[in-house]
Amino acid sequence: MSILRTTLALAALASAACASRPAPLRIAAAADLQYALADIAKAFHQRHPGVRVEPVYGSSGLFYAQLINHAPFDLFLSADVEYPRKLAQQGLILTGSEFTYAEGRIVLWAGNTSGLNVRRIGLDALRLPALRHIAIANPAHAPYGRAAEAALRSFGLYDAVKDKLVLGENVSQAFQLANSGAADAAIVPLSLALAPPATRGAYWEFPSGAYPRIQQGGAIMRWTANPLAAQGFRAFLLAPEGRVILKQYGFEDR
């Protein structure tokens, strides 16, 4: 989005907010955005206090299934750009509102109480007999789960550890399984490994060539109740202030 279009979208949003109290901006957001999006929403609200941002976090694939049935969200922020593209093909988004906002990365994370020094030994941790459970998001509907499976296969480890895999509904749940001790380690987005709760553990980052690129995209839904707010938030997310926050959580430029 050009600087001019960004400025116009934010100006229109400010004008609308002054005229009346708009409906809340409901965002269906991939779970890897849980902490980054909270900071972005806070910064956005400081600039536009008249707009209430209400994110709901979960699996991109499950959100897609809800959105094709017209779930009441204004904006979709997916961990896989293909889901917004499919919605666009079905005519379910505002024309021209599809966008790519970041590229994600995955890491192997283990809590300090696990006894696994993943920062030092990396993938060798997965070969230790003491490691009994590895949490990943469900590959059936979670893009990061598919990336985790692909990374394990690329290192020839999938068959050796497949019986140890514990599936979370989304990456946030997978991280919580490891953070709580229910799993010994987890393969999760770098964005969660850099978030405050992850300070009780350490991570090892998978090389980017070990799994397909995780291009994250979004779109504004055709039935949005607050199109100006949705356009303004998209503009803010893609503008320098939003991009700085995304980079703080390990997301790469799209």
C-alpha positions as CSV (number, residue, x, y, z in Angstrom):
1,M,0.0,0.0,0.0
2,S,1.4,3.4,-1.0
3,I,2.0,6.1,1.6
4,L,-0.8,8.2,0.0
5,R,-3.3,5.4,0.2
6,T,-2.2,4.7,3.8
7,T,-2.7,8.3,4.8
8,L,-6.1,8.5,3.1
9,A,-7.3,5.4,4.8
10,L,-6.2,6.6,8.3
11,A,-7.7,10.1,7.7
12,A,-11.0,8.6,6.7
13,L,-11.0,6.4,9.8
14,A,-10.3,9.4,12.0
15,S,-13.2,11.3,10.4
16,A,-15.6,8.4,10.8
17,A,-14.6,7.8,14.5
18,C,-15.3,11.5,15.2
19,A,-18.7,11.3,13.6
20,S,-20.0,8.3,15.5
21,R,-18.9,5.4,17.6
22,P,-18.1,2.6,15.1
23,A,-18.7,-1.1,15.6
24,P,-15.7,-3.0,17.1
25,L,-13.1,-4.3,14.6
26,R,-13.2,-8.1,14.9
27,I,-10.1,-9.8,13.7
28,A,-9.7,-13.5,13.1
29,A,-6.0,-13.9,13.7
30,A,-3.5,-16.7,13.4
31,A,-2.3,-17.9,16.9
32,D,1.3,-17.0,16.1
33,L,0.3,-13.3,16.1
34,Q,-1.0,-13.5,19.7
35,Y,1.7,-11.2,21.2
36,A,2.7,-9.2,18.2
37,L,-0.9,-8.3,17.3
38,A,-1.6,-7.3,20.9
39,D,1.2,-4.7,20.6
40,I,0.1,-3.5,17.2
41,A,-3.5,-3.2,18.3
42,K,-2.4,-1.1,21.3
43,A,-0.3,1.2,19.2
44,F,-3.2,1.5,16.7
45,H,-5.7,2.3,19.5
46,Q,-3.4,5.1,20.8
47,R,-3.7,6.7,17.4
48,H,-7.4,5.9,16.9
49,P,-9.0,5.7,20.4
50,G,-12.4,5.6,18.9
51,V,-11.8,2.2,17.4
52,R,-12.1,-1.0,19.5
53,V,-10.0,-3.8,18.2
54,E,-11.2,-7.3,19.2
55,P,-8.8,-10.0,18.0
56,V,-9.7,-13.7,18.3
57,Y,-6.8,-16.1,18.0
58,G,-6.8,-19.6,16.5
59,S,-5.9,-21.9,13.7
60,S,-5.9,-20.3,10.2
61,G,-7.5,-23.4,8.7
62,L,-10.3,-23.5,11.2
63,F,-10.9,-19.7,10.7
64,Y,-11.1,-20.3,7.0
65,A,-13.7,-23.0,7.5
66,Q,-15.7,-20.5,9.6
67,L,-15.3,-17.6,7.1
68,I,-16.6,-19.6,4.2
69,N,-19.7,-19.8,6.2
70,H,-19.7,-16.0,6.8
71,A,-18.4,-15.9,10.4
72,P,-18.8,-12.4,11.8
73,F,-15.2,-11.1,11.4
74,D,-14.1,-7.9,9.7
75,L,-10.5,-8.8,9.0
76,F,-8.7,-12.1,8.6
77,L,-5.0,-12.4,9.4
78,S,-3.8,-15.8,8.3
79,A,-0.6,-17.7,8.9
80,D,-0.9,-18.9,5.3
81,V,-1.5,-16.5,2.4
82,E,-3.4,-19.3,0.5
83,Y,-6.4,-19.1,2.8
84,P,-7.1,-15.4,2.0
85,R,-6.5,-16.2,-1.7
86,K,-9.1,-18.9,-1.6
87,L,-11.6,-16.5,0.1
88,A,-10.9,-14.0,-2.7
89,Q,-11.6,-16.7,-5.4
90,Q,-15.0,-17.3,-3.8
91,G,-15.9,-13.6,-3.7
92,L,-15.9,-13.4,0.1
93,I,-13.6,-10.5,0.6
94,L,-13.7,-6.8,-0.3
95,T,-12.3,-6.4,-3.8
96,G,-8.6,-5.6,-3.7
97,S,-8.3,-6.0,0.0
98,E,-6.1,-9.1,0.0
99,F,-2.5,-8.6,1.2
100,T,0.7,-10.3,2.4
101,Y,2.1,-8.9,5.7
102,A,5.0,-11.1,6.9
103,E,7.0,-14.3,6.6
104,G,7.2,-16.6,9.6
105,R,9.9,-18.9,11.0
106,I,9.9,-21.9,13.2
107,V,12.0,-23.0,16.2
108,L,12.4,-25.9,18.6
109,W,11.5,-24.6,22.1
110,A,12.0,-26.3,25.4
111,G,11.3,-25.0,28.9
112,N,14.1,-24.6,31.5
113,T,12.6,-27.4,33.6
114,S,12.7,-29.9,30.7
115,G,16.4,-30.5,31.1
116,L,16.9,-30.1,27.3
117,N,19.5,-27.6,26.3
118,V,18.0,-27.0,22.9
119,R,20.0,-23.8,22.4
120,R,23.3,-25.9,22.6
121,I,22.3,-29.2,21.1
122,G,19.6,-28.2,18.7
123,L,17.9,-31.1,16.9
124,D,20.0,-33.7,18.8
125,A,17.5,-33.0,21.6
126,L,14.9,-34.9,19.6
127,R,17.0,-38.0,19.6
128,L,17.4,-38.2,23.4
129,P,15.5,-41.0,25.1
130,A,14.4,-38.6,27.8
131,L,12.3,-36.7,25.3
132,R,8.9,-38.3,25.4
133,H,6.5,-35.7,23.9
134,I,7.0,-33.0,21.2
135,A,4.1,-30.6,20.7
136,I,3.2,-29.2,17.3
137,A,0.1,-27.6,15.9
138,N,-2.2,-29.9,14.0
139,P,-0.9,-30.1,10.4
140,A,-4.4,-30.7,9.2
141,H,-5.4,-27.1,9.6
142,A,-2.5,-25.2,11.1
143,P,0.2,-23.8,8.6
144,Y,2.9,-23.9,11.3
145,G,2.1,-27.5,12.0
146,R,2.6,-28.4,8.4
147,A,5.9,-26.5,8.5
148,A,7.0,-28.4,11.6
149,E,6.2,-31.7,10.0
150,A,8.1,-30.7,6.8
151,A,11.1,-29.7,8.9
152,L,11.2,-33.0,10.7
153,R,11.0,-34.8,7.4
154,S,13.7,-32.7,5.8
155,F,16.1,-33.8,8.6
156,G,15.0,-37.4,8.4
157,L,13.5,-37.3,11.9
158,Y,9.8,-37.6,11.3
159,D,9.6,-41.5,11.4
160,A,11.7,-41.5,14.6
161,V,9.6,-39.0,16.5
162,K,6.1,-39.4,15.0
163,D,4.9,-41.4,17.9
164,K,6.0,-38.7,20.3
165,L,4.1,-35.9,18.6
166,V,1.3,-34.2,20.6
167,L,-1.0,-32.1,18.5
168,G,-2.3,-28.8,19.7
169,E,-5.3,-27.2,17.9
170,N,-3.1,-24.2,17.1
171,V,0.5,-23.1,17.7
172,S,-0.4,-21.2,20.9
173,Q,-1.8,-24.5,22.4
174,A,1.3,-26.4,21.2
175,F,3.5,-23.8,23.0
176,Q,1.4,-24.1,26.2
177,L,1.8,-27.8,26.2
178,A,5.6,-27.4,26.4
179,N,5.5,-24.4,28.7
180,S,3.3,-26.2,31.2
181,G,5.5,-29.4,31.1
182,A,2.8,-31.5,29.4
183,A,5.3,-31.9,26.5
184,D,9.1,-31.9,26.7
185,A,9.5,-29.6,23.7
186,A,7.5,-27.9,21.0
187,I,8.1,-26.8,17.4
188,V,6.5,-23.3,17.3
189,P,6.8,-19.9,15.6
190,L,9.7,-17.7,16.4
191,S,7.1,-15.1,17.3
192,L,6.0,-17.1,20.3
193,A,9.6,-18.0,21.3
194,L,10.3,-14.3,21.6
195,A,7.2,-13.5,23.6
196,P,7.4,-12.9,27.4
197,P,6.2,-16.3,28.5
198,A,9.0,-18.0,26.5
199,T,11.7,-16.4,28.7
200,R,11.3,-19.6,30.9
201,G,12.9,-21.6,28.1
202,A,15.3,-21.5,25.2
203,Y,15.0,-22.2,21.4
204,W,16.9,-23.4,18.4
205,E,15.9,-22.0,15.0
206,F,15.3,-24.3,12.1
207,P,17.2,-23.2,8.9
208,S,14.7,-21.6,6.5
209,G,15.4,-24.1,3.8
210,A,14.2,-27.0,5.9
211,Y,10.5,-26.1,5.3
212,P,8.4,-24.3,2.8
213,R,8.2,-20.5,3.2
214,I,5.5,-19.4,5.6
215,Q,4.0,-16.4,3.8
216,Q,1.3,-14.8,6.0
217,G,-1.5,-12.9,4.4
218,G,-4.8,-11.3,5.2
219,A,-8.0,-9.8,3.7
220,I,-11.0,-7.7,4.7
221,M,-14.2,-9.7,4.6
222,R,-17.0,-8.6,2.3
223,W,-19.5,-8.3,5.1
224,T,-17.4,-6.2,7.4
225,A,-19.5,-4.0,9.7
226,N,-16.6,-1.4,9.8
227,P,-14.8,-1.2,6.5
228,L,-13.0,2.1,7.3
229,A,-11.6,0.6,10.5
230,A,-10.6,-2.5,8.7
231,Q,-8.8,-0.6,6.0
232,G,-7.2,1.7,8.5
233,F,-5.9,-1.2,10.5
234,R,-4.5,-3.0,7.4
235,A,-2.8,0.3,6.5
236,F,-1.3,0.6,10.0
237,L,-0.1,-3.0,10.0
238,L,1.7,-2.5,6.7
239,A,3.1,0.9,7.5
240,P,6.5,1.3,9.2
241,E,5.1,1.4,12.8
242,G,3.4,-1.9,12.3
243,R,6.3,-3.5,10.5
244,V,8.7,-2.5,13.3
245,I,6.5,-4.4,15.8
246,L,6.3,-7.5,13.6
247,K,10.1,-7.5,13.3
248,Q,10.4,-7.4,17.1
249,Y,8.7,-10.7,17.1
250,G,10.9,-12.3,14.5
251,F,8.7,-11.8,11.4
252,E,10.5,-11.1,8.2
253,D,9.3,-8.7,5.5
254,R,6.9,-10.2,3.1
